[in-house]
Amino acid sequence: MKILIADTMHNSLFEMLERYNLDYSYHPEFTRADIIRSISGYEGLIIRSKTSIDAEILSAATKLRFIARAGAGLDLIDLGIVEEKGISLFHAGEGNRDAVAEHTMGMLLGLFNNIVKADREVRSGTWDREGNRGVELMNKTVGIVGFGNNGCATARRMSGFGCRVLAHDKYKTDFGDQWVQEVSMEHIIAQADILSLHIPLTDQTRNLVDHNFIENFARPFYLVNVSRGEIVKLDAVVEGLKSGKILGACLDVLENEKLKTLTVAQQNAFDYLAASDRVVLTPHIAGWTHESYRRINEVLMRQLGDWLATNA
């Protein structure tokens, strides 16, 4: 079995592949055109997020038996065609769940306690204690939307901070436990002080958080998005911050992360967010730790090993 690795990977992956005596070609420099030209010679494809795996690529992948996505999201893969062609699909949803949960907590603590703002002020010679008086997470009601690997890991950490944790998942039921109460989306909208998004990007979730969604919340709330940027309309976040409906925002992802290509409207929204002390921004790194980089490979290879046991 020949496997094409078409993205940059942690070195641990190669050791793991060699344990299974798998023949792989490592080409992190491959462009989309290179993949299309070469894919017919491979039975396996390992990727991260550089290239969309769509009809054009899959039609050229005449021998492809599996795709392994070194990460959690599958929005760049045409799942319908993959299923239609009988291609097995693996992804490492649990590989970065702890990293995402810790990053979520870090962003919120940074926002609530003015850590980013205060650090900037002290470095510039301003010592303002009262202006940086913080807010505690203790006793806040947190609404988690999406209770997969990341949502579950985040719920446990929120619970440890003394929060009341509510969670809604469109595709899961009966998951309530000592850390979280399973509720409807309407329940979260009525009671949450903090909204934390842990859902994939789909046709149903794209632009989910818009002006109407925000205005429907019963009380002013804090917004956290560590899922996909296109789920949240940034102009709606700006409106919410201006009106006071959004008290603050922690955004690890943006609807357009190629900052040199922002439209005029996107640039205006970004400029407002970047200048606001009520916003914490990070460059899509919530699951991006040294530990998760290796763990993702371990999760993928466990799945691939199970598959090889019956399909090799």
C-alpha positions in Angstrom: 0.0 0.0 0.0 1.4 3.4 -1.1 0.5 6.5 1.0 0.9 10.1 0.0 1.5 12.6 2.8 0.7 15.9 1.3 1.1 18.3 4.2 3.7 19.1 6.9 3.5 16.4 9.7 5.2 15.8 13.1 8.1 13.5 12.7 6.5 10.9 15.0 4.1 10.0 12.1 6.9 8.4 10.1 8.1 6.2 12.9 4.5 5.0 13.3 4.0 4.3 9.6 7.3 2.3 9.5 6.1 0.1 12.4 3.3 -1.0 10.0 5.8 -1.4 7.2 3.8 1.1 5.1 5.3 2.7 2.0 4.8 6.4 2.1 5.9 9.5 0.1 6.3 12.7 2.1 5.6 15.8 0.0 4.6 18.7 2.2 5.5 21.0 -0.6 2.8 19.5 -3.0 0.4 22.0 -4.4 -3.2 21.1 -5.4 -2.0 20.6 -8.9 0.7 18.2 -7.7 -1.8 16.2 -5.7 -4.2 15.9 -8.7 -1.3 14.8 -10.9 0.0 12.2 -8.5 -2.9 10.8 -6.5 -3.8 8.0 -8.9 -0.7 6.2 -7.8 -1.7 6.0 -4.1 -4.1 4.0 -2.0 -3.8 6.3 1.1 -3.8 10.1 1.6 -2.7 11.8 4.8 -3.5 15.6 5.0 -4.0 18.4 7.4 -5.8 21.5 6.1 -3.8 22.9 3.2 -6.0 21.6 0.4 -9.7 21.0 -0.1 -10.4 17.3 -1.0 -13.2 17.8 -3.5 -14.7 16.2 -6.6 -11.7 17.2 -8.8 -9.1 15.5 -6.6 -11.3 12.5 -5.7 -12.1 11.8 -9.4 -8.3 11.5 -10.0 -7.9 9.3 -7.0 -8.7 6.1 -8.8 -7.0 3.8 -6.3 -7.6 5.7 -3.1 -8.8 3.5 -0.2 -8.5 5.9 2.8 -8.0 9.5 3.7 -6.5 10.4 7.1 -7.0 14.0 8.3 -4.5 15.0 10.9 -6.9 17.2 12.9 -10.5 17.4 13.9 -12.5 19.3 11.3 -13.7 17.6 8.1 -15.2 20.7 6.4 -12.5 20.7 3.7 -13.4 17.2 2.6 -16.4 16.4 0.4 -17.9 13.7 2.6 -20.6 12.8 0.2 -18.2 11.8 -2.6 -15.9 10.0 -0.1 -18.8 7.9 1.0 -20.0 7.3 -2.5 -16.6 6.1 -3.6 -16.3 3.8 -0.5 -13.2 5.6 0.8 -12.5 5.1 4.5 -12.0 8.3 6.4 -10.1 8.8 9.6 -9.7 12.0 11.7 -8.1 12.8 15.0 -11.0 14.5 16.8 -9.7 13.5 20.2 -6.1 14.3 19.5 -6.3 18.0 20.3 -9.3 18.1 22.7 -7.3 18.9 25.8 -5.3 21.6 23.9 -8.6 23.2 22.8 -10.1 23.1 26.2 -7.1 24.6 27.9 -6.9 27.3 25.2 -10.6 28.1 25.8 -10.0 28.5 29.5 -6.9 30.6 28.9 -8.7 33.0 26.5 -11.6 33.5 29.0 -9.3 34.0 32.0 -7.3 36.5 29.9 -10.4 38.4 29.0 -12.1 38.2 32.4 -9.0 39.3 34.3 -7.8 41.9 31.7 -4.5 40.0 31.4 -3.8 41.0 27.8 -4.9 44.6 28.4 -3.0 45.0 31.6 0.2 43.4 30.2 0.2 45.9 27.4 -0.4 48.8 29.8 2.3 47.8 32.2 4.8 47.4 29.4 4.1 50.9 28.3 4.5 52.3 31.8 0.9 52.5 33.0 0.1 50.9 36.4 -3.7 50.9 36.6 -5.2 48.5 39.2 -8.7 49.8 39.3 -9.1 50.0 35.6 -8.1 46.3 35.4 -10.4 45.0 38.1 -11.4 41.5 36.9 -14.5 39.3 36.7 -14.6 35.8 38.1 -15.6 32.6 36.2 -17.0 31.2 39.4 -20.8 30.7 39.3 -21.1 31.8 35.7 -23.5 29.8 33.5 -21.7 28.4 30.5 -23.5 27.3 27.4 -21.5 24.8 25.3 -22.8 24.2 21.8 -21.4 20.9 20.4 -20.6 18.2 22.8 -18.0 16.2 21.0 -14.4 15.7 22.1 -13.7 19.4 22.5 -17.0 20.4 24.0 -16.8 17.6 26.6 -13.2 18.4 27.5 -14.1 22.1 27.9 -17.2 21.3 30.0 -15.0 19.4 32.5 -12.6 22.3 32.9 -15.4 24.8 33.2 -17.0 22.7 35.9 -13.7 22.7 37.8 -13.9 26.5 37.9 -17.2 26.3 39.7 -19.3 27.1 36.6 -22.8 25.8 35.9 -22.3 24.1 32.5 -25.2 23.6 30.0 -24.6 21.8 26.7 -26.5 21.3 23.5 -25.7 18.9 20.7 -28.0 18.4 17.7 -26.7 14.9 17.1 -26.3 13.5 20.7 -28.6 12.8 23.6 -28.3 11.4 27.1 -24.8 12.8 27.7 -25.5 14.7 30.9 -23.2 13.8 33.8 -21.7 15.4 36.9 -20.0 18.1 34.8 -22.7 19.1 32.4 -26.5 19.4 32.1 -27.9 18.5 28.7 -30.3 21.2 27.5 -32.0 22.7 24.4 -30.5 25.5 22.4 -33.4 27.7 23.7 -32.3 26.9 27.2 -28.8 28.1 26.5 -30.1 31.3 24.9 -32.3 32.0 28.0 -29.6 31.3 30.6 -26.0 31.5 29.4 -23.5 34.1 30.6 -20.9 32.6 28.3 -21.5 30.9 24.9 -18.7 28.5 23.8 -18.8 27.1 20.3 -17.5 23.6 19.6 -19.3 22.6 16.4 -18.1 21.7 12.9 -18.6 23.9 9.9 -21.6 22.7 7.8 -24.3 24.2 5.6 -26.4 24.3 8.8 -23.8 26.0 11.0 -22.3 28.5 8.5 -23.2 32.0 9.7 -25.1 30.5 12.6 -24.1 33.4 15.0 -25.6 36.4 13.2 -27.3 39.5 14.4 -30.7 37.8 15.2 -28.9 34.9 17.0 -27.1 37.3 19.2 -30.1 39.5 19.9 -32.2 36.5 21.0 -30.0 36.0 24.1 -31.9 36.8 27.2 -29.0 38.6 28.8 -25.6 40.1 27.8 -23.1 37.3 27.3 -19.5 36.5 26.5 -18.8 34.7 23.2 -16.0 32.1 22.6 -15.3 30.6 19.2 -12.7 27.9 18.9 -14.4 25.9 16.2 -14.6 27.5 12.7 -14.6 31.1 11.8 -17.3 31.0 9.2 -19.8 30.0 12.0 -19.7 33.5 13.4 -20.4 36.7 11.4 -17.9 39.2 12.6 -20.0 42.3 11.7 -22.7 40.8 14.0 -20.1 40.5 16.8 -19.1 44.1 16.3 -22.8 45.1 16.5 -23.2 43.0 19.7 -20.2 44.6 21.3 -21.4 48.1 20.4 -24.9 47.5 21.7 -23.7 45.8 24.9 -25.4 42.4 24.1 -21.9 40.9 23.8 -19.8 41.7 26.9 -16.6 40.4 25.4 -15.4 37.9 22.8 -12.6 35.3 22.6 -12.0 34.4 18.9 -9.4 31.8 17.9 -10.9 31.7 14.4 -12.1 34.3 11.9 -14.5 34.0 8.9 -11.5 35.0 6.7 -8.2 34.1 8.2 -6.2 35.3 5.2 -5.8 38.8 6.6 -4.3 40.2 3.5 -7.5 39.3 1.5 -10.2 40.9 3.7 -13.1 42.6 2.0 -13.8 46.2 3.0 -16.6 45.0 5.4 -14.4 42.3 6.9 -11.5 44.8 7.3 -13.8 47.2 9.1 -15.0 44.5 11.5 -11.5 43.2 12.1 -10.2 46.7 12.8 -12.9 47.2 15.5 -12.2 43.9 17.1 -8.4 44.3 17.0 -8.7 47.7 18.8 -11.1 46.5 21.5 -10.0 45.7 25.0 -13.0 43.4 25.2 -11.7 41.1 22.6 -9.0 38.4 22.7 -7.7 37.2 19.4 -5.5 34.2 18.6 -4.4 32.8 15.2 -6.3 29.5 15.1 -4.0 27.8 17.6 -6.5 26.4 20.1 -5.5 22.9 19.3 -2.0 23.8 18.4 0.3 22.5 21.2 3.5 20.4 21.1 1.7 17.6 22.8 -1.4 17.6 20.5 0.9 17.6 17.4 2.1 14.2 18.4 -1.1 12.9 19.9 -3.0 13.6 16.7 -0.7 11.1 14.9 -1.2 8.6 17.6 -5.0 8.8 17.2 -4.8 8.5 13.5 -2.4 5.6 13.5 -4.6 3.7 16.0 -7.6 4.1 13.6 -5.5 3.2 10.6 -4.0 0.1 12.4 -7.5 -1.1 13.3 -8.5 -0.6 9.6 -5.5 -2.4 8.3 -6.2 -5.4 10.5 -9.3 -6.1 8.4 -8.7 -4.3 5.1 -5.0 -4.7 4.3 
